[in-house]
Structures are given as C-alpha cells and as structure tokens.
C-alpha cells in the first residue's frame, strides 16, 4: 500500500547497487540515512506547499480547490493553522457582498457546494440556503444541472454534512444520487472512477488513510495536479506508513507475549484489526500514545466480549464483573485460571496507561478510562444474564444495555492519550451522555448487529 516516490524526483526509489552497474554512480544508503533524507526532503516540500497555500489567487475557488486537495491527500494536519486562517477569511467574505468572487461562489454549483462542505466540516455554522440559487420556479433543482457532473459530485459530498431538518440537502442527496448513478457510463474513465467511489464511500464517511490512498491515485492522473503537493503527499504517506508499521510491530509483540492464542483459545485473535480501528480514529503521528492505548483496549475488549458471550458461566461472569468493579489485583483470587489471565492483562494495560498519563501531566483521565470499562462490563453482564435466564428483552431494555456496549467506552478511551487536547471538561462532556455520543453508539450498535446477523445467516446457509 506504500506509494512510490523518490527523494529527488517522482520517478523511482533510490537505486541499489548491483555487480553489473560498475559504470554507474550510486549510493547504498543505510535505512537510517534514507529515512533522514526522506524526512529532510519532506520538510522542504512541506514549506513549498505552505507557500503555495498562502499565496494570493485570482479567484476564491482556486483556494477552495487547493484546500480540498490538501485535505484529501492526507496532509492537512501539517497546515491546520493556515487552513483555519484561510477558511475564516472565506467565511467572513460570505457575509460581505463587496468581497470579489462572491458571484462566482454563489452561482457555480461546484464552488458553492465545496465552500459549504469545507466550512461546515471545519465547524462553521454555514446555512444551506445557498442551494436555493440552484432551484427553478417550481422549487425543484434545475434540469440544467444534470449535465454538470462535477457540480453534482460536489453537492453530493456536501449533503453528507447535513443536519436534521435541512430538507433542501435531503432533496439534494436524492437528486445528485439519481443523476450521478445514471451518468457514469458517459464519463471519462478517471471521472467515472471518482463518481463510482463517491457513490460507494462518500469522503466524509471514509477512513482517512484509505481515502488518502484512493484520492492520490486519482489526483496523479489529473491534468490540474500540483506536482509539489503530490510529491509531498506521497512522501508523507510513506513516512507515516512506516510509523504505523513500527507501531503494529510493537503491538504484535505485546500481544504475542500475552499468549492468548494458547491460554484463551476460544477467543478471537483480532489485534491487527484493533490497530486498524485505532488508526482510523487517530492516524496523525503525534497521537502515538492515543493510538496504542485505544488499540490495546479494543483488543482486550474483544477477549472480554468472547468471555461473556461464549465461554463464561453465569457464576464465573458474576465473579469477573465484581473483579472489574473492584479494580484491585486481589479481586481476581477467586477467578478461574482463564479469567485471571485476562484480568491481569487488563490491569497491566491500565497501569501502563496511568504511567503515560502521569508523564504527560494528564493523570485525571485514568479515572474516566477505568469507569468507562466498568460501564462496558456491567452492560456485558446484563446481556449475559438475559441469555442464561432465557429472557428476551424488550427493545427498550436491549437498547439501554446496547448503548453501553458500543461507542461510549471507545469514545472515552479515544480521548485518553491525546495530551492537552483532551481536557477534564472534554472527559466530563463525554461522560455526561451527550447526544452526539449516544447517536453514534446507537448507529454503531445497530450496524454491528445487522452485520452479525448477516454473517450468521451466511454461515447457516453454507452448512
């Protein structure tokens, strides 16, 4: 999945010497030398991209296009302050009718939708009323828009940031979906690929690293590509991938040392998937601690889930739940051996988390992390009791427990390790049952259950 890019150009990797190359100049750099040169080259390209980003342009749409490319190529975390400054100016200009370029923004669907999406995903409270400009006297989207594929695609992506009650964006989603799906057969190959991918996976709903890799393959085929930006994106992608590979190696050693494959053979071995999940939440290099923390906790949750769902008796699960509630090493004295293995690993991980938080000066977060795990285990035990008692819960009963077995614990844990960003107020917020977390938990739980049911049906059909 790495992207080929040279330190000197965009043609190839550094050549390696061979016995037949006696007339050629070459350098067998050690891995560390190559890495240093790659980082130096990346820094040079980063500064050039920054200059391009902040340079004046003739039309606002040019700046919007550049911001979008930077974000979709996965390097926006290098230019957060610059992008915020530019979007602030663009937002302010939308309230100033004397600002040049307003007419272009308001009357071109592509640009209007792109500006809306970039500002809204940045947190600006921008109105969707701008899209009334693209309706006819009957209140329907103009038929002339059907042939504006780039405009439709831009509007389609913008609709995925709609809020509840924004009827015009609901209408826009139906309109753009219908006409984009029917247009793919008459588009150029590169545009057809872009539309097809957007229909399958809108940018706002995608995993950042996967979307970056996809957009990079598209961008390098565009005539309008910025070579400096493309080279920086490729090099940065490879450098960051190396960071993730080293972290996964570290995680794999930790997991292998736990030896759950042998001590808990009934449980799923999902450590790689856990790291993939965690890197989807925090891919940026500065969030190493948060990424490792979340990965280890997810991997352990998988084990605990299997203990509650598959292996533990009612009496054993009661003991395990009590042990987690007490959060004390002496609490596992009465646990069966296989549970002691899991309980010890759980305590060890949270001791490691606590030590890291203490070093960062954010020790207050450990309380929230532990309490979130307790909430999860209580919900698991509640569901296990229903199973052992052969009780079929009502929908309300089920959802009250299910919401605590989904995103709440993961949302809390994802904040841990983020340094000063995750303030005590942030931790209090996530623990105060906010609608955002509740909605995410509900969606995640239902999607998970639907997928699990589909898998079970498939297994039954093949047996």
N, C-alpha and C positions, 0 to 999 in steps of 0.2 A: 504493500500500500504506500510505500515511500515514493516520492516524486523525484525524478532525475533532474539534477541541476548542478552546474559546475560552480566552483568558487570564482572563476574568472569569466565565465560566459554561461550561456544557456544551452550548450551543445552536448556536453557529456560530463562524466565524472572524471576525477583525476586519473591519468593513465598510470598503469602499473608496468614496471619494467619486465621484459622477457629477454631470454638469451639472444633472440634474433634481432633485438632492437638496438644493436651496438652503435648504430649511426644516429640514434635519436636521443634528444635531451629528455630527461625525465627526473622525477623526484619521488623516491619511496618514502613519503611522509608516514610517520607513526600515527596510530589512531588519535593520540592526544594532539599531535601537531595539526592534523587535518581538522580536528574539532575546533582548535583555537583559531585557525584560519577561517573556518566556516563562520564562527561567531563574529570575527572581525569584519568579514565581508557582509554579514547580515546587518551589523551595526551601520556600516557605510550605506547600504541600501535603505535602511530604515530612515536615516537622515535625509536621503534624497526624496523618499516618499513623503516625508513630513513637509519638505519644501514645496513639493508638488501640491500637497493637500492645502497648504495655506496660501498658495499663490492666487492672485486675483484672476477671475474668469469673466468672460463677456456675458454669459447667461447663467442664472441660478441653477438651471437644470444640469449644467456641467458639473457643478459642485455636488449636487444630489447623486448623480451617476457615480462620481468618484467615491463618495462615502459608502454607497451601496456596494461597490466593488471591493472596497477595503473590508467591509463587514463580511461579505460573503466569501472572501478569500481567507478569512480566519485570522486576520492580523489587526483587527480593530482594537484589541486590548493594548496594543502599543501606542495608540493615538487617542486614548479616551478623553483627555483634556481638550485636544484640538477639535475632535468631533463634537464634543459638548459645546464648545465655543461657536463653532460654525452653525450647529443646529439652533442654538439660542438666537443667533442673528437671523436665521431663516424664519424662525417662529415669530420674532419681533417684526420682521418685514411683512408678514401676513396681516398685521394689524395697521400697516402704514401704506395707504394707497398710493403714496408718492414714490415708493420704492420701485426702481426699474426692474422689470421682469415679472411683475405681478400678473400682467395679462397673459404672458406665456404660461405661467404656472396654473392659472385658473382655467384656461381654455384648452390645454392639451391634457388628454386623459392620462397618458403615461406619466407625465411630470406631476400632475395633481395627485395621482394615487401614490406615487413614490414619495412625494413630500409628506403626505398624510401618514404613510406607513413608517417612515423614518422618524418622524416627530412623535407619533404615538408610541412606538416601541421604546423611545427614549424617555417616555413618561410625561410628555406634554399633553395637556387636555385640549386637543385639537378637534374641532367639530367636523362631523361627516357631511354637513350641509353643502360643502363644496361640490359634492357629486350631483346636486340638483341641476348644476350647469349642463349636465350631460343627459338630461331628460327632455322629452318633447312636450308639447302642449297637453298631451293625454296623460302625462305623469309616468311614462314608460321610458326606458333607456332608448336613445336614438338608434335607429336601424343603421345609420351610417357608421356606428362604432363597430359593427360586426366585422368589418374588414381591417380594423386597427388591432392586429393581433398583439403587438407589444403593449398597447394601451390596455387591452383586455387582461393580459397576463399581469400587468402592474396592479390593476384594480382587483383582480382575483387574489393576489398576495395580500393586498391591503385589507380585504374583507375578513381575513383570519385574525385581525386585531379588533374586531367589532365588539361592542358591549351589548349587554341585554337591552332590548328595546330600540336598537338602531335599525329600524325597518329598511331603510334605504340600502344598508350594507347586506342585509338578508336578501333583498331583491337582487343586489349586485352579484352576490355569490351564485345565485341561480342563473342569472343572465350570462355571466362570464363562463361558468362551468359548461353550460349548454353550447355556447358558441366556440369555446376553445376545443372541446372534445370533437366537434364536427369539423374543425379547421386543420387538424394535424396532417391530414392526407395531402393538403395543398401547400404545405410549408417547406422551406428549405430544410435539409437534414438536421442542421445544427439547431434551428429554431424549433423544429418538431421534437427533438430530444429534450429541449428545455421545457416545452409545454407539457410533454408527457410526464416528465419527472415532477413538475409542479402539481399536476393532477394527482399523482400518486403520493407526493410528500411536499406539502407547502413548506416554504422556508421557515416560517415561524414555529412550525411543529416538528422540525427535524433536529437530529443530534448535530451539534456544531461541527465536530471533526468530520463526520461523514458528509455533511452538506458542503464543507470546505473542499473536500477531495472531489466531489462531483462538480462543483462550480469551477474549480481550477481546470478541469478537463474541457469544460465549455469555454471558459474565458480565453484559454490559449489558442482557440480556433477563431476568435473574434478579430475582425479587422481593426476594431477600435481599441484593442488591448493596449495597456500601458506596460511596456517591456520592463521598466524598472520595478513597478509594482508586482508584476508577475514573477520576476526573478526573486524578489524579496519574499513573496508568499511561498514559493517553492522551497526556498532555503529555510525559512522559518518553520514550515510544515515538517521538514525532515529533522531539524534540530529538536523540535518539540516532540516528535515521534520517538526520537532517541531517549528523551527524558521519560516518556511513558513506558518505553520498553524496559528501561532500568528499574523503574518503579514496579512494574509487573514481575520482573525477576526477583526483586526484594520480597514482594508479596508471596510469590510462589514458594520461596524458601521458608518463609514463616508458616505457610500452610502445610508444606511437606513435613516440617518439624512437629507440627501438631499431630500428624499421623492419623487423622480422622478416617482415612480410607480403610485402615485396619481396625481402629478402635470403635468406630461408628459406621460399619459397612452399610447400614440401612439408609444412611443419609445421603443427600445429593452432594456431589463434588462440583461446586459452582464458583470457584474462586476467580476464574478468568472472567466469567460473566459479571461477577460482582465488581471487578475493576472496571469493566466496560461501562457498567451502570454509573459508577462513581465518576469516571472521566467524562461522562455525559453531563454531569452536574457541574463539575469543576475541571475544565481542561487546561486552564491557564497555569503556567509553570509556578507562579507564586503561591498557588493553592495546593502545594505538595502535601502539607500536613492534613488539610481537609479531605483531600482525595484518598490518602492512605487510611485515614480514620474511617471514612464512610465505607470504603471497600471492605475493611476488616469487619466492621459491624454488620454489613449486609451479608457477608459470607457466614458469619455466626448466626444471624437471623435465619438463614436457610436451614442450618442444622437444627436450631431450636424449633422451627416450624415443623420439620420432619419428626422431631421427638414428640411434639404434641399431636400431630395429625396421624402418625403411622405407628410409632413404636411404644410410647409410654402407656402404662396402665393408668387408670384413674388415680389410684393411690400414689403412684410414682410422680405423676404430674402435679398432684397437690403438694408433695414434698418439694418438687423443683420450683414451683411458683412461690412457695414460702421462702425458699433459699434466696431467690432473686429479690424478693421483698426485703429481706433482712440485709442483703448485700454485705455479707460477712463470710470469711473463709470457713469459720467454724460451722456455718449453717449447712455445709454440704456433708457433714459427718454421717447423716442418716440417708444420704442419697445412694442409689445403686451405682456400681462402678462406672457404667457407661455415662451416667449423668454427671458424675464427678469430673470426668474428662471435659465435658462441655462447660460445666460451671467454672472450673478452674481457668479454662481458656477465656471465658467471658470476663472474669475478674482481672486476669492478666492484661487483656486489651484495654480495659478501662483504667488500670493503673498506668499503662503507657500513655493513654490519652491525658490523664491527670498530670503526669510529669511534663508532657509537652505544653499543656496549658499553663502550668506554673512557670515554665521558662519564658513563655510569651507574655506573662502578666495578665492572663485571662482565666484565672482559675475558677471564677464564678460559673463558667459554662459547664463544668463537670456535673454540677447538681442537676442541671436540666437534662444532660445526656443520660444520667442514671435513671431519673424519673421517667423519661420517655421510654426507656427499656422496660421499666416496671409496668407502665401502661400497656405496652405491647403484650407482655407475658400474661397480664390479667385477662386481656381480650382473648388470647390463645386458649387460656384455661377455661374461659367461659364457653367457647365453642367446643372444646373437648368434652366438657360436662354434658352439653347437649347431645353429643354423639353417643357417649357412654350411657346416657339416660334414655336414648332413642327418642329424644324430643325434637320435634320440627318447629323451629322458631317462627314467629310471625315476621313479616317483612320489617316492621319497626324494630323488633328485637334484634334481628340479624344485622340491620344497618347500624344500630347503635354500637354493636361489637365490631362490625367490619370496618367502620371508620377508624377504629384504633389499631387495626391490623394492616393499615395501608400507609399512606404518606405522612401521617403525623410524626411518627418516630423518625422516619427518614428525613423529613423536613427539619426537625430539631437537630439531628445528628449532622446534617449537611452544613449547618451554621457553625458547628464546633470546628475549630481549627482554621477559621477564616481570619484570625487575628483581630485587629481593631474594628473591622467592618461589622463583625457580629457583637454588637454591644449588649449590655444587660437589657436594655429596652427592647432590642430585637428578640432576645430569648424570651422575654416576658410576652412579647407580641405573639410569637408562635405558640406559646403555651396558653394563650387566652382564647383559644378556639376561634381564630379569625375565619371569616367566610371563605377567603382565598384557599386556605389550607384544607378546610372542610370540603370545598368543592373539588379540589384536586384529589383528596382522599376518596371521595365518592366516585369520581370518574375512574381513578386507578383501580379501585376495588371491583367495580362492575366490569371494566375491561378485562381485568385479570380473571374474574370468574367466568366470563364468556369464553375467553381463550382456553381456560382449563376444561370447560365443558366440551368445547370443540375437540380438544385433544383426547378426552375420554371417549367421545363418540367415535373418533377415528380409530382408537385402539380396539374398541368393541367391534367395529365393522371389519377389522382386519384379522380378528381371532375366529 
